[in-house]
Amino acid sequence: MGPFQWLSRLVLFSLILTAFAPLRYTKTLVWIGVIVSGAIIWGASLYVMVECRPVGGVSREAWLMGMAGPGCASTSGAVPKINLIIGSTTVVTDFYIFILPLPAVFQLRLPWKKKLGVLLVFSAAFG
């Protein structure tokens, strides 16, 4: 599930990159967000794949035994730890995506009502 969440954030990062391409700092911050969040989420997902691998073959039962094993599904196993890491990363990434375009929006030469409208468009992606 984690990599698919990262791909949805990747769409939002590309939107910000496209909308604010002339701003050099935005481009740098977008790439930092993409690389850091991707490394954490993909690394955590690979860790779960290794810890929850099938036990004793590749049959359906072997996969289920691997997922239900103590190294995977117990309270101290891989899945609860990784769910916490991926969930925290997702929340931080969402907040980062929300804050990223704010300086550029405030620098726009628009009346405050239109700036507020632009902010509401970006905050819709936050919810």
C-alpha positions as CSV (number, residue, x, y, z in Angstrom):
1,M,0.0,0.0,0.0
2,G,2.8,2.4,0.8
3,P,4.3,2.7,-2.7
4,F,0.8,3.5,-4.1
5,Q,0.5,6.3,-1.5
6,W,3.8,7.6,-2.6
7,L,2.7,7.6,-6.2
8,S,-0.3,9.7,-5.3
9,R,2.0,12.2,-3.6
10,L,4.2,12.1,-6.7
11,V,1.3,13.5,-8.7
12,L,0.9,16.4,-6.3
13,F,4.7,17.1,-6.3
14,S,4.5,17.2,-10.1
15,L,1.6,19.6,-10.0
16,I,3.6,21.9,-7.8
17,L,6.7,21.5,-10.0
18,T,4.7,22.4,-13.1
19,A,2.8,25.3,-11.6
20,F,5.9,26.9,-9.9
21,A,8.7,25.8,-12.3
22,P,10.3,29.3,-12.7
23,L,11.0,29.4,-9.0
24,R,14.4,27.6,-8.4
25,Y,13.9,26.9,-4.7
26,T,10.5,25.2,-5.4
27,K,12.1,22.9,-7.9
28,T,14.8,21.9,-5.4
29,L,12.3,21.4,-2.5
30,V,10.0,19.3,-4.7
31,W,12.9,17.0,-5.6
32,I,14.0,16.8,-2.0
33,G,10.4,15.8,-1.0
34,V,10.1,13.2,-3.8
35,I,13.5,11.6,-3.0
36,V,13.2,11.6,0.8
37,S,9.5,10.3,0.9
38,G,10.2,7.8,-1.8
39,A,13.3,6.4,-0.1
40,I,11.4,6.0,3.2
41,I,8.3,4.5,1.8
42,W,10.0,2.2,-0.7
43,G,12.6,1.1,1.9
44,A,9.9,0.3,4.4
45,S,7.9,-1.7,1.8
46,L,11.0,-3.7,0.8
47,Y,11.6,-4.4,4.5
48,V,8.1,-5.8,4.9
49,M,8.5,-7.9,1.7
50,V,11.7,-9.5,3.2
51,E,10.3,-10.0,6.7
52,C,6.9,-11.4,5.5
53,R,8.2,-13.7,2.8
54,P,6.6,-17.1,2.3
55,V,7.7,-19.9,4.6
56,G,8.4,-23.3,3.0
57,G,7.5,-22.7,-0.7
58,V,5.4,-20.4,-2.8
59,S,1.9,-21.9,-2.3
60,R,-1.0,-19.9,-0.9
61,E,-0.5,-21.5,2.5
62,A,3.2,-20.6,2.5
63,W,2.4,-16.9,1.8
64,L,-0.2,-16.9,4.6
65,M,2.2,-18.5,7.1
66,G,4.8,-15.9,6.2
67,M,2.3,-13.1,6.8
68,A,1.0,-14.6,10.0
69,G,4.5,-15.3,11.4
70,P,5.9,-13.7,14.5
71,G,8.4,-11.6,12.6
72,C,5.6,-10.1,10.5
73,A,2.2,-9.7,12.1
74,S,2.8,-9.8,15.9
75,T,2.7,-6.6,17.9
76,S,6.5,-6.4,17.8
77,G,6.7,-7.6,14.1
78,A,7.5,-5.7,10.9
79,V,4.0,-4.8,9.9
80,P,3.0,-2.6,12.9
81,K,6.4,-0.8,12.9
82,I,6.3,-0.2,9.1
83,N,2.7,1.0,9.3
84,L,3.7,3.6,11.8
85,I,6.7,4.7,9.7
86,I,4.6,4.9,6.4
87,G,1.7,6.6,8.2
88,S,4.0,9.2,9.8
89,T,5.8,9.8,6.5
90,T,2.5,10.2,4.7
91,V,1.3,12.8,7.2
92,V,4.6,14.8,7.1
93,T,4.6,14.6,3.3
94,D,1.0,15.9,3.1
95,F,1.9,18.8,5.3
96,Y,5.1,19.5,3.3
97,I,3.1,19.5,0.0
98,F,0.6,21.9,1.6
99,I,3.4,24.3,2.8
100,L,5.6,24.1,-0.2
101,P,3.7,26.5,-2.5
102,L,2.7,29.0,0.2
103,P,5.6,31.4,-0.3
104,A,5.0,31.5,-4.0
105,V,1.3,32.1,-3.6
106,F,1.9,35.0,-1.2
107,Q,4.3,36.6,-3.7
108,L,1.6,36.6,-6.4
109,R,0.4,40.0,-7.5
110,L,-3.2,39.3,-6.9
111,P,-5.9,40.8,-4.6
112,W,-6.2,38.9,-1.3
113,K,-9.5,37.3,-2.3
114,K,-7.9,35.7,-5.3
115,K,-4.9,34.6,-3.2
116,L,-7.3,33.1,-0.8
117,G,-8.9,31.2,-3.7
118,V,-5.5,29.8,-4.8
119,L,-4.7,28.8,-1.3
120,L,-8.1,27.0,-1.0
121,V,-7.3,25.1,-4.2
122,F,-4.0,23.9,-2.7
123,S,-5.6,23.1,0.6
124,A,-8.1,20.8,-1.1
125,A,-5.3,18.5,-1.9
126,F,-4.3,18.5,1.8
127,G,-7.6,17.1,2.9
